[in-house]
Amino acid sequence: MVLHALLKLLILAVAVFLVARIVPGVRLRGFKAALVVSAVYSALNFVLFRVLIVFTFPFVVLKWVTLGLFGVVLNAILLMITDRLVDDFELDGFGSALLAAIGISVVNLLLSVFV
């Protein structure tokens, strides 16, 4: 179980690292920083995502209106909080955070297929 969690954290770090190389407005100081970002982002996701779901419940319930993309907005908000907490990670704004959230989700999904 611990090995599986560490593997998922490593996959998320690779996703963060790749997205930082591709998405303009996302800066990262190497793979070690990607590991820190993935750990902080995972912790925030574990703690705050459920709280954000409660506060934004009407938007989450109306998935057909937002086409299920409101979860991506919540992930972008969590990335912006991660940006504030990790010195070696920078986002230029909400647009960069949104693109990064989409990219991280896609890369994470693609890499998780192999695990």
C-alpha positions as a Markdown table, in Angstrom:
| # | Residue | x | y | z |
|---|---|---|---|---|
| 1 | Met | 0.0 | 0.0 | 0.0 |
| 2 | Val | 2.8 | 2.4 | 0.9 |
| 3 | Leu | 4.7 | 1.4 | -2.3 |
| 4 | His | 1.5 | 2.1 | -4.3 |
| 5 | Ala | 1.2 | 5.6 | -2.8 |
| 6 | Leu | 4.8 | 6.4 | -3.4 |
| 7 | Leu | 4.4 | 5.3 | -7.0 |
| 8 | Lys | 1.4 | 7.5 | -7.5 |
| 9 | Leu | 3.3 | 10.4 | -6.0 |
| 10 | Leu | 6.2 | 9.7 | -8.4 |
| 11 | Ile | 3.8 | 9.6 | -11.3 |
| 12 | Leu | 2.3 | 12.9 | -10.2 |
| 13 | Ala | 5.8 | 14.4 | -9.9 |
| 14 | Val | 6.6 | 13.3 | -13.5 |
| 15 | Ala | 3.3 | 14.9 | -14.7 |
| 16 | Val | 4.1 | 18.2 | -12.9 |
| 17 | Phe | 7.6 | 18.1 | -14.3 |
| 18 | Leu | 6.4 | 17.5 | -17.9 |
| 19 | Val | 3.6 | 20.1 | -17.6 |
| 20 | Ala | 6.1 | 22.7 | -16.3 |
| 21 | Arg | 8.2 | 22.1 | -19.5 |
| 22 | Ile | 5.2 | 22.5 | -21.8 |
| 23 | Val | 2.8 | 25.0 | -20.4 |
| 24 | Pro | 3.8 | 28.6 | -20.6 |
| 25 | Gly | 3.6 | 30.5 | -17.3 |
| 26 | Val | 4.5 | 27.4 | -15.2 |
| 27 | Arg | 8.1 | 27.4 | -13.8 |
| 28 | Leu | 9.7 | 24.7 | -11.8 |
| 29 | Arg | 13.3 | 24.3 | -10.5 |
| 30 | Gly | 14.0 | 20.7 | -11.4 |
| 31 | Phe | 12.6 | 17.3 | -10.6 |
| 32 | Lys | 13.3 | 17.6 | -6.9 |
| 33 | Ala | 10.9 | 20.6 | -6.8 |
| 34 | Ala | 8.4 | 18.5 | -8.8 |
| 35 | Leu | 8.5 | 15.9 | -6.0 |
| 36 | Val | 7.9 | 18.6 | -3.4 |
| 37 | Val | 5.0 | 20.1 | -5.5 |
| 38 | Ser | 3.4 | 16.6 | -5.9 |
| 39 | Ala | 3.6 | 16.0 | -2.2 |
| 40 | Val | 2.1 | 19.4 | -1.2 |
| 41 | Tyr | -0.5 | 19.2 | -4.0 |
| 42 | Ser | -1.5 | 15.7 | -2.9 |
| 43 | Ala | -1.8 | 16.8 | 0.7 |
| 44 | Leu | -3.9 | 19.8 | -0.2 |
| 45 | Asn | -6.0 | 17.6 | -2.5 |
| 46 | Phe | -6.6 | 15.2 | 0.4 |
| 47 | Val | -7.5 | 17.9 | 2.9 |
| 48 | Leu | -9.1 | 20.7 | 1.0 |
| 49 | Phe | -10.7 | 19.2 | -2.1 |
| 50 | Arg | -13.6 | 17.8 | -0.1 |
| 51 | Val | -14.0 | 21.2 | 1.7 |
| 52 | Leu | -14.0 | 23.0 | -1.7 |
| 53 | Ile | -16.6 | 20.5 | -3.0 |
| 54 | Val | -18.9 | 21.4 | -0.1 |
| 55 | Phe | -18.5 | 25.2 | -0.7 |
| 56 | Thr | -19.1 | 24.8 | -4.4 |
| 57 | Phe | -21.7 | 22.1 | -4.2 |
| 58 | Pro | -24.2 | 23.8 | -6.6 |
| 59 | Phe | -21.6 | 23.9 | -9.4 |
| 60 | Val | -20.6 | 20.3 | -8.7 |
| 61 | Val | -24.2 | 19.1 | -8.8 |
| 62 | Leu | -24.8 | 20.8 | -12.1 |
| 63 | Lys | -22.2 | 18.8 | -13.9 |
| 64 | Trp | -24.2 | 19.0 | -17.1 |
| 65 | Val | -23.9 | 22.8 | -17.0 |
| 66 | Thr | -20.1 | 22.8 | -16.4 |
| 67 | Leu | -19.6 | 19.6 | -18.4 |
| 68 | Gly | -17.7 | 18.2 | -15.4 |
| 69 | Leu | -15.0 | 20.8 | -15.8 |
| 70 | Phe | -15.5 | 22.4 | -12.4 |
| 71 | Gly | -13.3 | 19.8 | -10.9 |
| 72 | Val | -10.5 | 21.1 | -13.1 |
| 73 | Val | -11.2 | 24.6 | -11.7 |
| 74 | Leu | -10.9 | 23.3 | -8.2 |
| 75 | Asn | -7.6 | 21.6 | -9.1 |
| 76 | Ala | -6.3 | 24.9 | -10.5 |
| 77 | Ile | -7.2 | 26.6 | -7.2 |
| 78 | Leu | -5.3 | 23.9 | -5.4 |
| 79 | Leu | -2.3 | 24.4 | -7.7 |
| 80 | Met | -2.4 | 28.2 | -7.0 |
| 81 | Ile | -2.3 | 27.4 | -3.2 |
| 82 | Thr | 0.6 | 25.0 | -3.9 |
| 83 | Asp | 2.3 | 27.9 | -5.7 |
| 84 | Arg | 2.1 | 30.0 | -2.6 |
| 85 | Leu | 3.5 | 27.2 | -0.4 |
| 86 | Val | 6.4 | 26.0 | -2.5 |
| 87 | Asp | 9.2 | 28.4 | -3.4 |
| 88 | Asp | 10.6 | 26.5 | -6.4 |
| 89 | Phe | 7.2 | 26.4 | -8.2 |
| 90 | Glu | 5.6 | 29.4 | -9.9 |
| 91 | Leu | 2.4 | 30.1 | -11.8 |
| 92 | Asp | 1.8 | 33.3 | -13.7 |
| 93 | Gly | -1.9 | 33.4 | -12.9 |
| 94 | Phe | -5.2 | 31.5 | -13.0 |
| 95 | Gly | -4.9 | 30.8 | -16.7 |
| 96 | Ser | -1.6 | 29.1 | -16.3 |
| 97 | Ala | -3.0 | 27.2 | -13.3 |
| 98 | Leu | -6.0 | 26.0 | -15.3 |
| 99 | Leu | -3.8 | 24.8 | -18.2 |
| 100 | Ala | -1.5 | 23.1 | -15.8 |
| 101 | Ala | -4.4 | 21.4 | -14.0 |
| 102 | Ile | -5.6 | 20.1 | -17.3 |
| 103 | Gly | -2.2 | 19.0 | -18.4 |
| 104 | Ile | -1.4 | 17.3 | -15.1 |
| 105 | Ser | -4.7 | 15.4 | -15.2 |
| 106 | Val | -4.1 | 14.2 | -18.7 |
| 107 | Val | -0.4 | 13.2 | -18.1 |
| 108 | Asn | -1.3 | 11.6 | -14.8 |
| 109 | Leu | -4.1 | 9.6 | -16.4 |
| 110 | Leu | -1.8 | 8.5 | -19.3 |
| 111 | Leu | 1.0 | 7.5 | -16.9 |
| 112 | Ser | -1.4 | 5.7 | -14.5 |
| 113 | Val | -2.5 | 3.4 | -17.2 |
| 114 | Phe | 0.9 | 1.7 | -17.0 |
| 115 | Val | 0.7 | 1.1 | -13.3 |
